[in-house]
Each structure stands twice: as C-alpha cells, then as structure tokens.
Amino acid sequence: MIFPCAAALLVSLLVTAALSRYRGRFALLDHPNARSLHAGARPRSGGLGILAGFVSGVALSGFWPALVGTSGTVAVALLLVAAVSFADDVKHRPAWLRLTAHLAAAAVLAWGGGYALADLKLLPGLTLPAPQMLLLILSVLLIAWLINLYNFMDGMDGLAGGMAVIGFGTFALLGLYAHADVFGFSALLVSLSAAGFLVFNFPPARIFMGDAGSGSLGFLVAFFILWADRFGIFPLWLGLMVFSPFLVDATWTVIRRALQGKKPWQAHREHFYQRLVGRGWSHRRATLWAYILMLKCSLFAVVAICFTASGVQGLLLGWLALTYLSLITYVNAIERKPVST
C-alpha cells in the first residue's frame, strides 16, 4: 500500500498546486459573498485535486472492485454528486437541481448498492429494529444530509480539508483495528488526498475545494459510515461521532435559523466558526481550535472501539455532549459582549 498512498498524496499535491496558480480562461474563482470569510477571489477547483488523488490511489491499490460496487453503483453515485457539484462551481445551479441529484445519488448508493442501514445503532448498547422501507428512506436522507452539511461547513480556510484528513484518518485506524483492510486503506487514501489539498488550503488559503470537493467528501463520509455499519466494522453512532464537529454545527445552525424564521439554505454567517471569526478570531485560530475538537472526537471514537462496554462508550458520548453544550454556551456568551474597538 506504500505506492497507492504515495500516489494519492502526490497527485493531490501536484494537481492542487497547479490549480492554485492557474488564472487562465477556464479558471474557477470564488468571489466573496454573504457567507464568505475571505476578502479576495480564490480558485475554487481544489476538489479536483482531492478526487484526482483518491482515484489515483484507488487505481493502484486494486481496491476499486470493492469501492465501485459489484454493479458500479458507488462510482455512479459519486460521479453524479461530483458532476452536479462541479457544474455548480462553474455556474450556480438551482437548489432543487442539486438536491434532486443528491437524493438520486443517495438512492443509487442505498438501494442500488445495498448500503442501506440494516437497523438503527443510535447509541452504545441500543439497537432499534425498523421496517426495511423506513431504513432505506432514513439512509437516503442521511446520505443527502451529509453531502449538504459538508458543503455548508466548507466556509473557512483549512476547515473542511482538516476534517477530511482527521476524520478519514480515524476511519482508517478503526478499519485496520477491525481487520477490515480494504475499508481501512481506502479511508487512508481519502485522508491523504485531502492532506495534499490542505497544504494549499491551510490559512491563509491559496485555493478552496469548491462544491466538487465538499459534495464529494460529504458523499464519501456517508458511504464509509454506511459501509462500516452494514458490514460490522463499527456501528453507525461511532461513525457519526467522528464527524460530529460538522454534524452538530450544521444541524444546530439549520434548526436555529428555522426557529428564527430564516431560510436555512440561504447564504449566511451563522455557523459556530463564522460567528467566532465575526467576533475577532483569526482564521488560523478558529481552524486550529476546530482541529482540537476534531481530534478529541477521533480520540473518543478510538477509545470507544477499544472498550466495548456500553457504559464506557456511553460515558464518552456524555463527555462529548458536554463539550458541545460548552461550545454553544461560549459562542452565545461572547456574542453578547460588545466588540472591542
């Protein structure tokens, strides 16, 4: 696996480096908008570097039969998400079109690929059986939500790329611990591909991943979580724990905006990281603290898989919930303070 891993990292580095410097006729530039935290135009094609690295690593690894699915459903679903996302990078597409494509890709993966949930492992020691049709619907909605929330959270230098490096790196450790080598090394390829991009995206960013990158990574998060749950590598709740920094922020923000009578899908600056930057935090400071939270979630996941007792696992989830309650309280508190001038 040395050569596939090296290829994933190197190809991602080279492609992202080239795209970060390209200012020709076909350059895709991200201009500041209502949800942006950057001041000047940046290329938003870095997701192509991530995808190029991942595809290169998979091609050399020989894992592609497992990853594309016996009937190619996984590859088809990923291609659909990447295509509609890249089209949106080129020229903004209606929300209904993107959501339709996301739901179609989710249905291809869950129904066509057989990656729907077999039951609901929501908490340690708690597994809820449910009708197959309900599980299929929940799986489709979960996939579509993860695709979109990753896009929502891609709004600050180094944030989405760092979550991919840490999250998929953790999936790699969990997979190898469970002796699921194909799963583990495949997750490692995603992590390394994201790392190649992150070199150019860490604050101050020279390139953004764009929707092609965030949408594809969100799809891969859903795919790996369902893959792990379906084949007993680790349960659903553990996979969600690893990516809970994005899940909690995006879900909490959508609910908060909906309760305030705002349209959740409209551009805004109300995610935790945006609110912190709005109160004077630098991009680098906010990103590094986000990494600490991500690493804490990953550490809890690794400890939880080592201690199979539901009591220990439940305690870890309790500590994590306390962490998020503290974060929400802190952000609300600093927003009530006047901005120093």
N, C-alpha and C positions, 0 to 999 in steps of 0.2 A: 504493500500500500504506500510505499515511500514515493514512487513516481506519480501515482494519481494525486496524492496530496500536494506534492510539489507543483504539479501541473495546475491544480485548482488555484493555488495561491499565486503562482507566477503569471498565469494567463489573466487572472483578475487584475493583478497589479499592472501588467502591460496595457491591457485594454482600457482600464480606468485612467491610467496616466495619459494615454493618447487622447481619450475623450475629454479629459480635463483641460487640455491645451487647444483643442480644436475650436476654431471660431469661423469656420467656413460657411458656405451657403446652407448646409444642412444641419448646422449646429442647433441644438435644442437648449434654449436659455430660459432659466427660471427668473422671472421678474417679480419683485416684491408685491404681495397682495395683502388682503385683510388678515390672513392667518400667518403671514411670514414673520420671521425674526431677523432676516438678513436685509441689508440695505442696497446692495448692488446685484446685478444679474450674474447668475452662475449657471454652468451647464447642468442639466438635469437628466443626463443619459447614463449615469453611473450604474444603474441597474443592469445595463447591457454587459458591463464588466463582471458583475456578480454571476449573471446567467452564463456568460462565456466560460468563466472559471469552473462553475459547477458542472456544466455539460462536458467540459474537457476532462475533469476528474472522473466523472461517471464513465465516459467512453473508455478511459484507460483502466478503470477498476474492474470492468467486467460485471458490474452490478446492475447494468441497465435492464436486464430482463425483470429483475425484482422491482425496479423503480418505475418502469413504464407500465407494468401490469401485463398480465398474460394477453390481454387484447389491446394493449396500448392506451388504456383508459387514463392512467395517471399522466402520461405525456400529453395526451389530448387536452385534459383538463388544465394542466399547467400552461400549455401553449395558448389556450383560449384566454386565460387570465392575463398572460404576458402580452398577448396581441391587443386586447381591448385597452389594457393599461398603457401600452406604448402609443396606441392611437390617441389616447387622451393626452399623452405628453406632447405629441405632435400638434394636435389641435383639440381644444376642450370638447369633450363629448357629453351629451345629456346624462344626468344621473341615472335615469331609468334604463338607458342603454347599458351602462356599466354594471348596474345591479342585475339586470337580466343576464348578462354574460357571467357574472359571478355565481348566480344561482344555477345557471346551466352547468358551469364547471363543477359546482358542488354536487349537483345531481349525477354528473358523469362519474365523479370520484366515489360518492357514497353508494349510489345504486348500481351504476355500470361497473365500477371497480370492486364493489363488495367491501368497501371500507366503512360502512355504517356501523354505528355503535351496536354492540350485542346486548348491552344493558347499561345502566347508569351507575358508574362508580364515582359518586359525588363527594364522598368523604371516606376517610380510613375506616374500614370495617362496615361500611354502609353501601350495599349494592342493591339497587332497585330494579326489579324486572319491569318491562313495559312492552306493550304490543309492538310488533316489528314495524308497522307503518309509522307509529309515533317516533320510534327510534330513528327511522330513516329521515323523517321530517326534521327532528332535532339535529341530526348530523348535517343535513344540508344547511340549516340555519347557522350552525356553529361554524362551518367552513366559510360561509358568506360573511359572517361577522368578523372572523379572524382576518380575512382578506381586507375588509374595510377598516378595521381598527388599526391595522399596521400602517395603512395609508394615513389615517388620522394622526398617528403618533410620529410620522416622519415629517417633523417640522422644526428640528433643531440640529445643528451640526453634531454629528457623531452619535446621535441617539439611536436611531433605527439600526444603523450598522453595528453599533456596540451591542444592542440587544440580540442581534443575529449571531454575532461572534460568541457571546456568553451563553445564550440560550441553546443554540445548536451544539456548542461545545459541551454543555451539560448533558444534552441528549446523547451525545457520543459516549460520554462516561457511563451513563445509565445503561445504554445499549450493550457496551462491552462488558459491564458488570453482570448483565443478564445473559451473557454469552450469545447475544444476537449481533454477530459480527457485521452482517450486511447493513443492518439498521445503524449500528454504531459508527461504522466507517462512512456511511452515506451522510449521516448528520455531520461528521467531521468535515466532509467535503464542502457542505454548505457553510460551515463556520469559517473555514479557510478562505473560501471565495469571498465571504463578507469581510474578512480581515484584509484582503488585498484592496478592496474598495475603501475600507475605513482609513487606510493610510492617507488617502486624499480627501477624506470627509471629516476627519477629526478637526475640531475648532482651531483655527479658522478654516472652514471647508473651502476646497477648490472645486468641488463638484458635488452634486446631490444625486441620489439614486433615482429620483423620479417615480412616477406611478408604476412603471415597468418593474422597478426593483422592489418597491414596497408591496405592491399587489402580489408579485411572485413569492416574496418571502412570507407574506401572510398566508398564502395558499400552502406553502411548504410547512409552515408551523402546524396548520390544520392536518395536513397529510401525515406528518410524523407523529402527532398526538394520536390520531385515529389508528395509525399503523401500530403504534406501541400498545394501545388499549386493546385492539382487535386480536393481537397475537400474544398477549400476556407478557409483554416486555416490561411495562409499568402501567399503572392504572390512569384513567382519564384525569383524576384530580391532581395527580403528580405532574403530568404534563402541563396542566393549566397553572400550577404553582410556579413552574419555571418562568413562564411568560406572564405572570401576574402583574409585573410593573406596567405592562401595556394594557392588559385586560382590565385592571382596576381603574387606571387613569381614563381610558377611553370610555368604559361603561359608566363610570361615575359622572364624567363630563356630559355624556349624552343624556343621562337621566336628569342631571341638574339643569341643563338647558331646556329640556322638555317641560320640567316643572315650572320653569320661569316663562313658559310660553314662547320660547325661541325655537327656530327650526334647527334641529341637531346637525343636519347635513350642510348648513351654510358655513362659509369660511369664518373662523373666529380665532381668538387667542385666549381660550379659557381652559386649556389643559394645564395640569399642575406645572409642567416645565415652562410653559408660556407665561403663566402667572408669576412664577419666580423670577424669570428674566424681566418681566414687566415691573417688578419691584426692585430692580437693581442688580440682580445676579448676572454675572457674565455667562456666556455660552459655555465656556470651559468649566466653570464652577458647577453649573447646573448639570452638565453632562457627567462630570466625574462623580457627583453625588448620586446621579441616576445609576452609574456603574456599580457603586457600592450597594445600592438596593438590589440590583440585578444579581450581583454576586451573593448577597445574603439569601435571596430566593433559591439560587442554584445550590448553595451550601445546604439549606434546609432540605431540598429535594434529595441530595446525595445522602444526607444523614437519614432521611425518612426511608429510603430504599434499603439502607443497611439495617435499620431497626424495623422489623416487620410488625411489631406490636402496635395495634391500633391506638393504644393510649399514648405512646411516644409520638406517633405520627400526628395524632390529634393535638397534642401539646405544641408541636411545631407549627401547625396551622393556626393555632390560637395566638402564638407569638407573632406570626406573620400578619394576622388580622389586626393585632395591636399596633404593629408598625404602620399599617396603612391608616388606622384611625389617628395615630400621632401625626402622620404626614398631612392628613386633611385638616386637622386642628391647627397645625403650624402654618399652613398656607393661608387659611382663613384669618389667623391672628395677624400675620404680617400685612395682609391686605387692609386690615382695619387701622393700621398705623399710617400716619401721614408720610408721604415721600419726602425724604430729606433733600434739600436743595443746596 
